[in-house]
Amino acid sequence: MATIAMKLKGAVYTTVMNLPYSLANKIRISALLVLILTFVSSSSGENTYEDNTYEFLKREYSLTKPYQGLGSSSSSHWEFMGNTMIMPEHIRLTPDLQSRQGAVWSRIPCYIRDWELRVQFKIHGEGKKNLNGDGLAIWLTKERMQIGQVFGNENLFTGLGVFVDTYPNDDKQLERTFPFISAMVGNGSVAYDHDRDGRSTDLGGCTAHVRNVEYDTFLLIRYMKNRLTVMIDVDGKQEWKDCLDVPGVRLPQGYYFGVSSATGDLSDNHDLISLKLYELTVERSPEEEEEQQEITLPSVDYRVDPNVHVEDEGRSIITVFFLFIVSVVALVVVIVVILFLYNRYKENRRKRFY
């Protein structure tokens, strides 16, 4: 696309140079040239990667101020539900009040194979640290507009969820510092365990201090060549930092983007400021194209089967005791064999002296 754009620009420039140099023609041609080059530049995409990957903003899947595409009419690209309030500077998914839920969902299913989603949000409230909650989630799921217990969305979802969790529900949670960002791929039968902060099903994550900060906070979710990458910009330095990177993630097309939030006994303001989706044009080898099969159910290559259970402690003790007995018997056998061979050796030496 970029090569075509450069050739077109050169052709237009050559044509202009060969036209008569009357003042009227110069004015008309200059205006035409500006319009054509502007169109070509906007159509050629932006290359922000090192591997000839171009990105194109998809406005029908994006949500920015003044949020004209959000509403209840059938012509709107987005719709909202629950306690969501549309304000001039942001979309408030939930106010700083207890037991509130809100969400925005795209009306248009996404059939883009490789994409990048950039989300600007703000979480703030009057509660002190660890006395606030619960957080927000970004979704790409088969289901939409369903109220539930997972950050305002239903459990047993089918698709991708990226969670900005601001409150530790698990009292034994020691190795994680909250707020914590994590991701999960659901297939419609795997539940998000809210009491354990999704520990049994998440794909990893990172700590992100996003609450009550003065600067803008951003989240980037990239899905390219079946690889899920999450990055954050939450410290005011305007640079992306790695949060998680998981290969072998397989997401079907035709799912819906959404953002939801919920409060419980604790609360916060959860504000969505902007959401921009970019289509990524990725070069694939013929082998990669052949390997790309139609995906019908979300999955992750390395996920542990939740139906496989680890043996309990009682059985483990029996196993250890059995192994100990076997080891003792084997040691006794080895000692007996060594003694037998040693005695045979001594007898052979005696026979040599007679």
N, C-alpha and C positions, 0 to 999 in steps of 0.2 A: 504493500500500500504506500509506504514512504517513497519507494522508487518511482511509482506511478505519479505521485504528487510532485516530485522534483522534476520529472520530465514535462508534466503539464505546466508547471511554473515557467520552465525554460521556453516552452513553445509559446506561451502567452507573451513573454517578454520579447521574444524574437519578432512576433507578429506586430507588437506595438512599435518597435523600432523601425519597422519597414513602412509604416503608415505616413501619410503627409503630415507635415509639422505645422498645420494651422492651429491657432489658439483654441478654437472651438473643438477641434478633434482631440487636442491634448487634454482638455478638461473632461470630455466624454470618456475618452479611453482611460484616463487615470482613474476615474470613478469606477469604470467597469473592471479595471485591473485590481483595484482594492477589493471589490466584491468577490471576484473569482478567487483571488489568493486567500481571502478570509475563509471562503467555503472550503477550499482545498486543505488549508491548514487545520480547520476544525474536523475535517473528515479523515485526516491521515492518522489520528491518534497520537498518543504520547509514549515515547519509549523511555521507561524509567528503570529498565533492567539491562543486564549485561549479556543476555542470551537472545537478543532480537525478539523479546516479548513486548508487545504493545498493549496499552490499556485504553479502553473507550468507556466514557461515562455513560451509563444507562439510566436516563432520567425517569423512565417509567418505574424503575425499582428503587429510586432514590427519594429522599424526603428532606427538604431544606426549607429555610425561612423564605417566604411567609406561610409555608405549609398549605399552598393552594390545592395540592393534590390529595389532601386528607379531608374526608367528609363522608357523609352517609348517602350521597347521591350515587347512582349507578355509573356515572362518568368518572368518579374519583378512582385514583389508582390505589389509595390506601383508605382504610377505615379504622375507627377506634372503638373501644368498648370499656366497660367498667367505670372506674373513677377518673379516667383520663380527661385532662383539661388542655385545650389548645390555647396557648398564649402567644403574644407577639414574638418573644425571644426564645421560646422553648415549648416542648410538649411535656406537660407534667403527667407522668404515668400514675404516680401516687403522691398525695400530699403527706406532710409530716403528721399523720394521724394513724391511729391503730386500725387494724383489720380493713385495709384498703387494697384493691387490686385494679390494675389497669393495663392496657395493651394497645398496640397499633399493629395492624396486619396488612400485608399487600394483598390486593385482589387478583393480581396477575401471577400465575405460576411461572417459575423461572426455568427456562430450558437452556441456560448458558452452562457450558461444560466446565470452563475455567473462569474463575472470578475472584475479585477482591472487594471486601466490604470494609469501609472505614466509618466508624461510629464515634461521634462526639457526644459526651454525656456529662452529667453533673449530679453528684450525690451529696446532699448536705442536710443538716438538721440540728435541732437543739440538744439531742441526746449526747451524753458523754461516750467515750470509747467503750465498746462492747455493750453499750446500752442503746443500740440502734439496730435497725434491720428493715427488710431482710436482704435486699439487693435487687438486681435486675438480670435479665437474660436476653440474649439475642438468638433467634431461632431460624432454622431452615427446615421445615417439617411438612409432612403430608397433610396433617391436620391444621386447622386455623380457627381463630375466634372461639377458643374453648377455655373457659375459666377453670383453674385447678390449683393444686397445692405446690407446684414447682415454679416458684417465682411468678405466680399468677397464671401459669399455663397448666394444662392437664398433664398428669403423669402417664407413663406407658406411651410416650410419644414416638413417632416414627420419623427419624431424621437427626439433625444436628442441633445441639444446644450448647451455647457458650455462656457461662454463668459468672457474674460479678457478685460474689457472696460476701456480704459485709458483717455477718454475725456467725460465730462458731456455735452450732447447735450441739456438737459432740463435746461433752465435758472432758473427755480423755484426749482431746485434740491438743497435742503438745508440740508437734514438729511443724505445724503450719501457723503462720501469722496472718491474721485477717485485717483488712479485706483480702480475699483470695480469688483469683480468676482460674477457672477450670473449664474443660470441655467434655462432652459426652455424646456418643452416637447411640441412638436408640432404634430398635427394630420393631417396636410395638408390643414387645413382651418383657422387656427388661425395665425394671422400675428404678427411678431415682430415689435413693434413700436419704430423705431430708434430715432425719435424725443424726445421720453420720456425715452430713455435708457432701453426699455423693461419692464418698471415698471408694466404695466397692465397684464403681462403674466409670470413674473419670479416666481421662487419657493423660493426666498430668496437669500442670499449671504453674502459677507463680503468685507471689505476694505483690499487691499493687495498692499503694496508699492513695486512694482516690476520693476519700471522704473529707469534706470540709477543707478543701484546698483552694487557694486563690487563683491558680492558673487553670487553663483548659486541660481536660483529660480526654484521651483518644484511645480507641481500641481498633486494631486491624485484624481482620480474619481473611486469610487467603486459602483458596482451594484450587490447586493447580497440579495436574498430572497425578491425581489421587493422593495428594499430600496436603495435609491440613497444617497451617501455620498460624499462630496467634502471636501478635506483637502489641506492645503497649507504649504509649507516650503520656506519662502521667506525672512527670517531675518538672515540667516547664522548660525543658531543654530543647524541645522540638526535634527530637530524634527518636527513632523506633528502637525498642529493646525487645529481645527475644523473650517469649513467655512459654510457648510449647511448640513442638515441631514433630508431627506424627506422620510417617509414611503409611501407605496401604489403607487409606480411608476411602471407602467407596460410597458415594452418595448418588441416588437416582436423580434424574431431572424431573421437572414438573412440580417441585415443592414450592412452598410459600415462605417468604421472609417475614419476620415479625420481631417485635421487641415488647417484653412484658416486665412487670414488676409487682411486688406485693409487700405489705407490711403485716405484722402480727401484733403481739403484745408490745413489741418495740417498733419504732417507725423512723422514717426519713423522707425527705423530698427526693424523688427519683425523676430527673429531667432528661429527656432526649432532645438534643440540640440539632443534630444532623445525622443523616445516614446516606452514604453515597456508595453505590455499587458500580464497579468497573468490570467490564468484560476483558479478559486477557486473551490475546491471540498468541498461541503457543505453537512453536514449530515442533512437529513430531516426526520421528523416523518412520519408515514403512513398518518396521517391526513393532514400534509402539502403537501404531494405528491398528495392527492386527491383534495386539494384545488387549486393546480397548474393547471390552465386551459390554453388552447392554446390562446395566445394573438395575435390578428390580427391587432390592431390599438393602437398606443401609447396613454396612458392616465395617469392621476393622480387622485387618489380617492377623494381628497378634493377640486379639482379645482372648482372655481366658474364658472358657465355657462356664457360665454360672451354675450349671447343673453338676459340675464335677466338684465333689466335696472332699476336703482334706480329712484324713482319719482323725478320730478323736483321741484324747490323751490316754484313755484306758487301753485302747488298742495299740497305741504307740509304746506304752510300757511293756505290754506283752511281747511286742516285736523285739524290743531291745533285750528283754530277758532271754528270748529264744536265740537271738544272735549271740548272746553271751555264752549260753550253754554249748552252742555249736562251736564257738571259738575255743572253749575249754577242751572239748572232745578232740578237736583237730590238733590242739597243742599236745595233748596226751599221746595221740597217735604218732605225731612227729617225734616226740621224745622216745617212745618205744622203738620206732624204726631206727633212730640214731643209736640207741643202746644195742640193738640187735646187730647192726652193722659193725659196731665197735667190738663186740664180743667175737664176731666172725674174724675180724682183723687180728685180734690177739691170738686166736686159735691157729690161724695160718702162720703167724710168726713163730709159735712154739714148734710147729711141725718142721720148720726149717732146721732146728737144732738137733733133731733126732735122725 
